Amino acid sequence: MDFLVATRTLLGDQWHVELQRKWREEIDHERALQSSDDQVRWGPPEGWPNYELKKARLRNLALSVRQLMLDLPSGAHVLTEHDLTGRGGLLVGRADLLVRSASCHIVVDYKSGSVVDAVTQAMIPAYENQLRIYAALEREESGEWPERALLMPLNGPPIELAINPIQCDALADEAIAMLHAYNLAAPGPQPATPSPDSCKRCAASCHCPEFWAAYNPAWTTDLIALRGRILELSVTPLGGIAVRVEVAAGARGPVAEVRKLREADHPGVSSLKIGDAFSAVGLHDGIDGSTLYLPSNGRFARN
């Protein structure tokens, strides 16, 4: 017990040192971005309005996150700034923090402004809905429902929201229904405008017929993508997955090898099997020039 207390005390000291270092880096970055005229007009960042207040609020948020991390069970998987996609790629979100473990499954979002209604003092409904949709997306991706969600404001303690799966699924379905209603009401078809620049950032690109219809070899200098069916699959000693794909559309046909598919970067790849339909967007050439790999910001789908 004494060792545990000492360890957490040391972690606390290191946390404060690291937080102060990162704060100074951000301030130095802001100062470097200022033109000489702005420096004369506005002065250094330390003199800007509410500088100390914002610094104190950031420290408050950092302490809340630190306490959450210290309380996690051993072996918990923590994901930051994690993109979530569901409902066939039509519903997307980015969770600031996800915690996955057998005994602790949490969705966390940070907020810089007020998070409670001035009259009711309850969580602002829009934020409740955001957390519920994140929970539904997390269920689609991980296969398990988070038991709770946390809203962490810069000012004030974290606010917890219990997750009701029926309520979350209903809200996600309502969002998709509203999207379909809009598309029906909009005057005429909504034409897609595929391009390497826009499609590499789009969470729906793996599922998008217009993307695959427009994709051509000239795009490979900016965006490598392929889809087809898995012919072979192997697991490396480090836990990565490699697949050989019979290419039906995209680059590197007729057969392409994709390596370095990691569950930590692309949840769901560990369940891939021979014969599955497979698509990937944002691939990079491997060092040997004959294989491909999917970086953490690339996208894959089994469709």
N, C-alpha and C positions, 0 to 999 in steps of 0.2 A: 504493500500500500504506500509506504514512504517513497519507494522508487517511482510509482505511478504519479504521485503528487509532484515529485521533483521533475519528472519528465514533462508533465503538463505545464509546470512553472517555466521550464526552459523553453518549451514551445511558445508560451506566451511572450517571453522576452524576445525570442527570435521573430515572432509575428510583428511586434511593435517595431523592431529594427527594419524588417522587410517592408512594412507599410510606409514607414518614414522614407525609406529609399525610393520606393515607387512614387511616392508623392513628389519628391524632389525631381525625379526623372520627368514627370508630367509637367511640373512647373518650368523646368529647363526647356522642355519641348515647346511649351506655349511661348516662352520668352524668345526662342529661336525663330518662331513663326512671325513675331512682331516686326513690322518695318521700323526703320529709324524714326519716321514721323509718328507712328503709333506709340513708340516708346516714350517720345517726348510728350505726346498728348495724354496718354493714359497711365504712363508709369509702369513699373514692374507688376507682375501678377499679384505679388503679396500686398499691393496697395489697392487692388480692385475691391469694389463693394462686396461685403459679406464673405471675404476670403476666409477669415478664421471660422466663421459660422459653417461654411461649406466643408472646411477641413474637419471640423468637429463632427459634422453629420456623417461624412464618409468614414471617419473612425468608428462611429457608432454602428454603421452597417458592417464594417469589417469585423468588429467584435462579435456581432450576431452570427456572422458566417463562421467565424473561428469556433464559437461555442457549438454550433451545429456540427462542425467537423469533429470536434473532440468527443462529442456524444455518439458518433456513429459506431455501429458494431464493426468488429474486425472483418476485413474482406469486402466491405461495401464498395460498390463500383460507382465512382463519381464522374459525371459528365458535365462540362461547362459549355455554354453557348451552343447548345445541341439543337440541330434542325430536326423537326418532327414533321412527318407527312402521313396523311391518312385519307380515307374515303377515295381511294383510287387516284391519289395525287391532287385532289381538288381542295383539300384543306391542309394548310401548312402553318407552322409556328416555330418559334425559336425559344426554347426554354433556357433561362439563364443558368439554371443548375438542376441536375437530376441526380438522385441517389437511388441506387438499385441494390437491394440485398434481400435475403429471405425474410428478415425480420424488420426491415426498414425500407420503405419505398415512398419517396417524396418528390414532388415537383416544387421548385422554388423560383420565384420571380422577384426582381428588384425594381423598386420605384423611387424616382427622385422627388416626386411631389406628394401631395396629400393622398392617402389611401382610404380614408373613412368619410362617410357622408356627414356633413356639418350638423344635420338635424338628428339623424338616427344614431350616429356614431358607429354604424355598422360598415363593413367593407363596401366600397363603391360597387354597385351591381355590375358595371362593365368589367371590373377587375375579377369579380367572382366568375363571370362568364368566360373570361380569358383563361383562368386557371382550370375551369371545368373542361374547356376544349383541349387544353394542353394534356389534361388527364386522359381524355378519350384518345388523343393521338398517341400518348405514351402506351396506352393499353394495346393499340394496334401494332406498335413497333416492338414492344418488349414481351407482349403476351400476358402481362399481369397488370392489374389495376393498382395505381398508387393508393395508399390508404389515406393520404392527406396531402394538402398543398399549403405552401407558406408564401405569404407576401411580405417582403422585407423592405421597408421604407428607409430612406436616409435618416428620417427623423421619427423616432419612436420605436417601440418593440415590434417584433414580427407578429403577424396576424395569421392565424391558422384557419384553413377551410377544410372541413370534412368532405371526403369524396363519396358521392352517391353515384354508382355506376349507371343506374337507370337515368338519372337526371343528366349526367354528362353525355351519354349516348344520344339522348333526346335533343340536347342542345346542338351537338355536332350535326345530327340529321336535319335539324331546323336550319342550320347555316347552309347546308347543301341544298335544301329545298328553296331557300331564298336565292341562292345563286342560280338555280335552274329557272326560277320564276323571273329573275332579271333577264336571263338569256332569252326566254320566251317573249318577254315584253319589249326587248330592245328591237329597234327597227331593222329588220333584215339580219342575215348571218353576221357573226362576229369573226371576221377573217383573222387567221393567225399570221404573224409576221416573223417566221423563223429566221434566225441568223446565228452565227457562232457566238457573237457577243451576248445576245439576250438569252439564248438557249442554255449556255453553260451555267447561267445563274438561276435557271428555272427549275423548281423542284418537280415539275410535271413532265420534264423533257423525256424521261424514260418511257412515259405512257402516251406521249403525244403523237398521233398519226401524222399531223402536219410536219412535225420535226423530222420524222423518219422519211417522209415523202420528199422533203427539201434537202436532206443531208446528201452531200456529194463529196468526192475525194478532195476537192479544192479546200474544203473546210478543215482538213486534218492538220494544217499548220497552226490553226487556232483552237480546234476542238476535235478530239478523237472520240468516236462513239461507235458502238456496235451492238447488234442484237442477234440472237440465234438460239441454239439449243446446246446444252452441255453434253459433250461426248465423254470427257474424262474429268475426274476430280481427285485431288490429293491434298493431304494435310502435311505441312512442313513440321520439322521438329520444334519450331518456335510457335506453332499454333496457327500460322497463316494458312490460307487456302489458295490453291491454284486450280484453275479450270481450263480445259481446252473446249473451245466453242466452235460449233459449226455455224459460220456467219451467214445470216439471211439478209442482213442490211447493215450498212455502215462500212467501217474501215477494216482492213487487214484480213479480207477473206482469202480463200474459202474457209480456212480454219485458223483461229487465233488462240494464243495462250495468254491468259490473264493471271498474274500472280499478285501476291501481297494483299489478298482480301482478308482483312482483319475484322473480327467481330466487334472489337472496341471502336473501330472507326465506322463500320457499316453493319449495325445490328441486323441479324437475319441471315448473314452469309454462312454461318455455321450450320444452318438447316438446308443448304443447297444440296441437291443430289443429281446424279446422272439422269439425263432426260428432261430436266427442268428447262423451261424457257428462261432466257437470261438476257438482260440488256444493261448496258453501262454507258454513262456519259461523263466526259471529263477524264478519260484515260490518258496516261503518259507513256511514252516509250521507255522500255527498260534499258539498262546500261548496255546490254548485249545487242540491242537493236532489233532482236527477233521476237521479243515478248513485250507485253504491256503490263502496267500495274495501275491500280486505282487509288489515288491519294485520298486523304481524309475528307477533302472538299469535293470529291467526285460523287457520282450517284449511281446506284444500281437498283434493279428491280427484277423480280421473278414474275414475269408476265408472258 
